[in-house]
């Protein structure tokens, strides 16, 4: 099913991101070649200034002018190749340094570089509180952890950007001017635009682009240093110390760096224009309010968006409001063609809500197509969801210590004796035990079907835990889940989601891509589908039908036989999902379609199936909205 105009195909966006990366590499190589050429010409000119003295010295050795000229020319020609090598090495090292720095801290490094500070999610400052609320609503609607929010306090212009290595690890930054000057609708439009960049994998491209541009401009920095050094001391001392050569070399490198900066701007332009139109359209689809974003852009046009930070040129490609992007007037004109309150198109509706009576395979494919999609009904549901959380629980979810205690409270059992044994486990750390005990009544008010959404609100705050605290949380969660001697799907799903979020703190690297064909993960896929097939039923025939639906949605030819029900353990499922997380994005789309079709094979979604499918999507790094029951099917029931 093709997405409607303005919709976003999460997996196609990843493929497009790879194509954009290829364009970046081609332009980057071209820029290096021209930069090296300019540097060589500059160095040659500098050396030509020394040819006279060198020629006189050579004359003294050879005794003939022709031999002297040939000797100097040969020496200069041989020197240009090492110069080219040095220039390329400097650019490569500069690029590698920027890439390593950004890979380690991701979007946080960019935000801090531009003068941003993290916004406390418990802030009571009205503008900041509004920005936090809007971002939380949209993140929960998009089924991703809430991005960290930064504010650029020294920037009075209206601007915003998103950056990060994955949708799970993104940050969103807004200027003080945006927070103070935009209405809620305008701010929602701007943040929806930036969130679409996160889901469309533009945020990752932004970081790669910063690394490449940083490598190209490092020559200019070295040139400025050499000019500064050559400018000191008397004229006589500069001549004696080679200051003239340093001056010439500095100028040559400065010009070469300018060439690199010029190509950096071309690279930005090459990858930004259509991304911005897509992000605008996605923001309108999400909010159903084109006037909000259009009004924000009008304020940008009248009040400006220029950043005062000296690092702004390095990040000029990040935001949809910077000058490297399409003209604001053109974007406003396009937004003006989107009627306010417009309903989804027929094709869009077909993609997100298949008709009644659709086959499980079609339902599964539609569920996979919904990954990363921004839908207005999800935004409304997220707003209601946030309002339904008890204030004590919601506040705890927004800071590290409270989020740690909340995750534990979410595993407390309702039976008093078992709960007492669980609380005894966490009471080994008195302050933590007291906080878990305090939060327990608030968590009890949250319906079971909404508790993993409450965890979603808390996951980003867990990034603030130390390595020891992260390990303790994983250990305590396991102890609480095992307190009654059995492990429910809910308990397993919660632990799985927490462990994935804490992976960096636990020293675990992101999963590399090792599987591109289903045949490479066939055993693990069968284990996953079998587990899902048995989750909603104890009837072997019904489980077999569920497996067949999942296999058909994945386009598998041949027969897969369901694995025995007693085969499954949490450890086996963990291993299978860890292996499936190494799948390439298109293969993950296939796996998720099969999983969703398996769950929807009987036309209903039980609570256990919903929780397991949510953990599966989270384990694969896929922002999948809560799976609704098929049209006309019974509402979700408890497992």
N, C-alpha and C positions, 0 to 999 in steps of 0.2 A: 504494500500500500504506500503510495507516494504521499509525503506529508503535504499539508496545505501551505500556501504562502505564509511565511512568518513562523511556521513551526520548525522545530529543530530535530533532526535525526541524530541522536547521540553517537551512534556508531559511524554514520557517514561523516559526522564532524571530526571524528578521530582520523578517518582516512584523509579528509581534507587537510587536517593539521599536518599530516605527513607530507602531503603535496606542497603545502606552504613551506615546510621545513626544507624540502628539496630546492624550492625557489630561493630560499635564504642561502643555502649552501652555494648555489650557482653564482648568485650575486656577490656573495662573500669572497669566493675564489677570484672573481673578476676584479673586485675591489683590491684584493691583495696584490694581484698582478700589476695593476696600475699604480698602486701605492709603492710597490718595489721599484717600478720603473722611474717614478718621480724621485724616489730617494736616491737611486743610482745616478740619475742625471744631476741631482743636487750635489752629491758627493763628488762626481766627476768635475763639476765646476769648481768645487772647493780645492780639489787636487790640482786643477789646472793653475791655480794661483801659486802653487808651490813648484810648478814645473820649471820656472825660471831658475830658482836657486838649485833645484835638483839637476837641471841641465848643466849649470856651471860646474857643479860637483862632478857630473859624469864626464864633462869635457876634460877635467883635470886627470881623470882616470883613463879615458879612451884616446884623448888627443884629437878626435875628429868630431865635428858638429853633428854629422849624420848619425854616427854611432850613438852619440849622447841622446839625441832625440828619440831614436829607436828604443834605447834602454828605458827612458822615462815612459814612453807610450806603452811599452810592454808591461811595465810595472803597474801603471794605472789600469790597464785592461784586466790584468790578473787580479787586481784588488776589487774590481766591481762585483765579481762573483761571490767572494766572501761577504761583501757588503749586503748583497741581495739575501744571502743566507741568514745574516744577522737580523735584517729587517723582518724576514718571515718568521724567524725564531721569536723575536720580540712580540710580533702580532699574535703568534700562536700561544705564547706564554700569557700574554694579556688576556686573550680569550679564555684560556684554561682557568686562569685565576678567577675571572668573573664567573665562569660557569660553576666552579667548585663553591664559591661563596654563595651563589644563588641556589645551588642544589642543596646546600646545607640548611639555609634559612628560608629559601623560597620567597614568597610574597612578603614575609615579615621584613626581610633584608631590604627590599625595595621601598616599603613603607617607611622604615626607619631612615633610609638614605635620604628620602625627601622630607624628613623632619616630622614624620608622623609619630603619634603616641597611641598605644592601645586604649580603646575606650572601655572603661569599666562597665560590664553589662548590668551592674547594679546601680549605675549612675542615676541621680535624680535631677541632673541639669536638664531642663525641658527639651532643648533641641537634641541633645545626645540621647535622651530617653526615647524620643520619637524615632530617631535613626535606628536604635537598637531594636525597638519593637517591629519596625517595618522589615528590617533584615531578618529577624527571627521568623516572622510570618512567612516570608518568601522562601527561606531556606527549608522550613518544615514542609511547605507546599511542594517544593521541588525534590523532597526526599534526600537532602544532603545535610551533613552537619553544618551548623551555623558558622559561616566564615568569620574569622576574627575581624573586628572593625577597628580601623585606625582613623584618627582625625589629624589633619595637617593644620595645627593651631596657628601657624604664622602666615597662612595663605587666605587672603580675603576674597579671592576670585571664586567662581563657582566651578568646581571640578570634582571628578571622582575617577577611580580606576580599580581594576581587579587584577590580581596576579597570584600565581601559585602553580605548583607542579602537577596537582591533580584537583578535581572538584572537592575531594575530601580535605585538602590541605590549602585551600584558597584563603586569601584575605581580600577585603574590600576597604578602600580608603576614600574618605571624603574630606574636602577642605572645610575650614571653619566657615567660609562664605556660603558653601552649599547648605550646611546645617542651619545657619542663621537666616538665610534669605529665601529658602525654598519652603513652600507649603508642604503638607503631608503628601498630597497627591503628586506634586512635582518631585519630591524626594523619592516617592515610591517608583515613579517612572524612571528616574536616574538609576536607582538601585536595581530595579528589574533589568535595565539595560546591562548593568555590570554583571549581574548574576547570570544573564544569558551568555556573557563572555566566559564565565566559569564553566558552564555546562557545555559550551561549544568548543572547549579546549583552546580558546584564544589565550587564556591566562598562562598556559604552558608555553605557547609560542612567544608570548611577551618576554618571558624570562630568557629563552634562547636568543631572542633578538637583542636583548640587553647585553648578553655575553658577547655576541658577535660584534656589535657596535662598540662595546668597551675595548675589545681587542684592536679594532681599527683605529681608534682614537688615542691609543696609548703612545703612539709615536709623537703626537702633538704634545703630550705631557713631557716626554723626554726632551723634545725640542725646546720647550719653554725653560726647562731646567738648564740646558746647555746655554741658552741665551742669557739666563740669569747669572751663570758662572762667568761667562765671557764678558759680562758688562762691568765686572768689578776690577779695581786697580787702575793704574795709570796706563797711558797708551804704550809707553816703553815696556812696562811689565807684561801687557797683553801680548805684544809681539814676541817677547822673549819666552813666554809660557805657552805659546801656541793659541792665545786667545782668539786670534783671527780665524784660525781653523775651527775652533769651537763655535765661534759666531756663525761661520758659514754652515757648519754641520747642523747647528741648531735651527738655522733658517730652513735648511733642506728638509729636516725632519718635521718641522712645523708645517711646511707646505704639504709634505706627504701625509701628515696627520689630517690636514684640511681635506685632502682628497678622500681619505678614509671616512671623515665625517660626512662629506657630500654623499658618498655611496651609502653610508648608514641611513641618511635621510631617504634616498631612493628605495632602500630595502624596506623602510617603514611604510612608505607610500605603496609599495608593491603588495603588502599583505594587509593593509588596514581598511581600504575603502569599502569593499563589499562586506567585510566583517561588521562594519558599523551599521550598514543598512539592515543586515540580518538581525543584529542585536536590537535595533530599533523596532523592527517588526515583531520580534519575539517578545519584547517588553510590552508592546501594545496587546498582543495576544494574551499575555499573562494577566495584565491588569484590566483589560477591556476599557482602558481610559487613555486614548491617544492624546487627549488634551493635556494630561499631566506632564508627559515627557515633552510635548511641543511647547508648553508654557515654560518649562525649565530651560529648554534650548533658547527660547526667546530672551530669557533673563541672561543667559550666557552671552548672547549676541550683544546685549545692551550694556552689561556690566563687566564682561571679560572673564577669561578663564586662565590667564597666564600665571604660571607658578614662579615665585621669587627664588626658589631653591636653586643653588648653583648646579645641582645635579639634574635639573629639569630636562635639559637637552637629551640626557641619556634615556629618559623615560618618556619622551614625547610621543611614543607610539602607544602608550598604555591605555589612555582613556578615550572614550568616544567623544569627549568634549575638547580635545586638543586640536591644534591647527593642522596637524598632519592628517586629519581625517576629512571626510567629505564636507563641503560647505554647509554651515548650519542652515542657511536658507533653503538649500535643497532638501535637507533632512526634514525640516519643518513642513515643506511643501508635500513631501511624501506622507508624512504623518497626517496631514490635513485630509488626505484621501481615505483615511481610515475612519469610518463613522464611530462616534462614541457609543459604547454599549452594544457594539456589533456582536452578533452571535457567531459561533464557529461555522465555517463553511461546511457544505455537505461532505466533502472529502475529509475534512478534519474530523468531523463527527464520526464518520465511518472508521477512521483510524483509531479513535479513542474509545468508541462505544459500538462494537459490532452489533448487528441486528439480532433480534431474538431468534433463537433456533440455530445460531451459527455453530459450526463444529468446534470441538475442543481445540483442534489444531489452529483454526482461525482465531479463536480467543487467545491462545497462547502467543501467536504471532503478534496480535494486537497489543497484548501486555508487554511484550518485548519492545514493540515500537513506541510504547509510552515512556520508556526510559529516557530521562533527561528532558522530557517535554514540560513546558510551562503551561499549565492549564488554569483558567480562572476559577473553576470549581474547586480545585485543590487549594487555591489561595483563600477562598472563603472558609473552607473546612479548617485550614491551619489557623485562621484568625479565631474561629470558635474553639479550636483545640487549646490554644494558648490561654484563652479566657477561662477555660474550664479547669485549668490546673490550680490547685490550692497555692496561694501566694508563698507559703513557707517552702513548698517543694520547688516552685519555679525560681525563687530567689536562690535556693541552695544550688540549683543546676547551673547557675551563672558564675560560680567561682570554684577554684580547685578543691578546697577542703570540703565544701558543701557537696560538690558533684561526686566526690569519692564516697561520702557518706550516703548520698542519695542512691548511687548504684547498689550499695549494699542493702539499703532499705527496700529496694525494689525486689530483693530476693527473700524477704522475710515471709515466713509462712503464716497463715491465719490461725492455725491451731496453737493455743497458748503454750502448751508444754514444749512443742518444737521451736516456737519463737524464742522461748527463754534459752534453750540450748544454743540457738543461733546467736543471740545477743551476747551470750557468754564468750563466744569466739571473738567478736569484735571488741569486747570490753577489755581485752588485753592491752589495748591502747585507750586509756580512759576518756580522753577528749573525743576520740572518734566514736567510741561506744555511746557516749552521751549524745552526740549529734545524730547518730543512727536512731537512737531511742526517741529523740525529739521529732525526727522526721517521719517516724513510722505512722502516726495517726494521719498525717497529711497524705502519705502514699496510699494508705488504706482507702482514702476517698476517691482515688483514681481508678476507674474501671480497668479491668485486665486488658481489654482491647486497646487501651490508650497508654499503657505503661511503657512500651517500647518507644513511643513518640516522646514521652517524657525523658527517656534515656537519650534520644537524639538531641534534645535540648541541652543535655549535660555533657555529651561527649567532647565538645571542643574545650570545655574547662579542664578536662583531664589532662590536656597537654601541659598544664602548669605543674603537674606532679613531678617530683624527682624520680630518678630511676629506682631508688629503694621504695618510694611510696607506690610507684606503679607495680613493682613486683609484689608488694604487700597486698595491694588491691586484688590482683589476680589470684593470689593465694587465698585471701579471705572469701572471695566470691566462690571459689571451688569448695571451700569448707562449708559455707552456708548452703550451697546447692546439694552437697552430699550429706547434710545433717540427718536426713530421713532415710538414707540408704538407697535413694533412687534419683534419677535425673529426668526432669520433664523437658519437653521441647522448649518451653518458655525459658527455663533455667539455662539450657544449652545455648539458645539463641542470644540471650543477654550476655553471657560470658563470651561468646564468639565475637559479638559486636564490640565489646569493651577491649578484648585482646587485640583486635585489628587496629583500633584507635591508638592503643598504647604501644604498638609495634616499634616506633622509633625510640621511645623511652626505654623499651626492653632490649634495644640494640639489634632489632631485626630489620634487615634491609627490605625494600619493596620487592615484590616477586618479579623476576625477569620473565620476558616472553619466551617460552620454550615450546609451546604447542600451537600449531597453526591449522591442523586438520583434526577432525573429530576422531579419526583412527588413533591418534596419539594419546587421547585421554578417554578411550572408549570404556575402559574398566571403571574409571572414576565416575564417568557420566552415568553408567548403569547403576552404580551404587547410589548416586544422588537421586535418580529417578525412582529407583526401588524404594528408597527411604520416603520420598514424597508420596508414592503410590500407597504405601502402608499407613501413612499418617492419618488419612481421613476414613479408614475402613479397616475391618478385620476380616472381611469377605475376600477370599483369594481371587474369585472371579472379578470382583470390582477392582481389586488392586491390579490384576492383569490388564483390565481395560484401561485403567489410568496410565499404566506404563505404555501401552500401545499408542495412546493419544500423545504422550510426550515424545515417543520415538517418531511418530508421523510428523509432528511439528518440527522436529529437527531434520526432516528429510532423509531419514535413514532407510536404506533399502535392506530388506532382510528382517529376520525375526530376532528380537531380544527377549530372553526369558527372565522373568522377575526373580530377584534373589530372595531367599527365605527371610521371613520377618525377623526371626531370632538372630540373624547375622549381624544386625546393626548395633553399633555402640557409638558413643560420642567420639571416642578416639578415632574410629574408622571414618566417621563422617568428617572429622576435622582434617584428617590426612587427605581425603578425597577433595575437599574444598580447597585445601592449600595447593594441591596439584592443579585444580581447575583454574585457580587464580593466575596460573602461568600461561593461560590461553590468550591468544591474540584477540583484540576487540571483536572482529566479526564472529569468531568462534564463541565468545562469551554471549553474543546476541543469540546464537543458535541454541546454546545451552539454556539460557533463560527462557526462550520460547518453549523449549521442551519441558522445563520445570513448571512453567505457568499452565501449559496445556494439561500436564499431569494433574495438577491441583484442580483445574476446572473441568475435569472429565465428567464429573457427575452433576455439573451445573450449580454447584454451591461451593463456598469457601468456609471451612471450619476455622475456628480461632487458632487451633494448632497448626493448620496448613498455612494460614496467613503469617504466623510468627516464623515458621520454618522458611517460607519463601522469602520473607524479609531478611532473615539472616543469610540466606543464600545470596541474595542480591547484594547485601552489604559486604559479604565475604569476597565477592567478585568486583567490588568497587563500582557498582552500578546504582545510580540514583533512581530507584524504581518506586513510584507512588504506591500507596496502599492499594492492593488489588481488590476492586469491587466485585461483588457477585455478578454473574451474568444476568442480563435483563430478564426479569420474570422468574428468577431463581429465588429460593428461600434466602433469608438473611443469614449472615454467618452465625454459626452455632459453636458452642464450646467443644473442645476436643474431648 
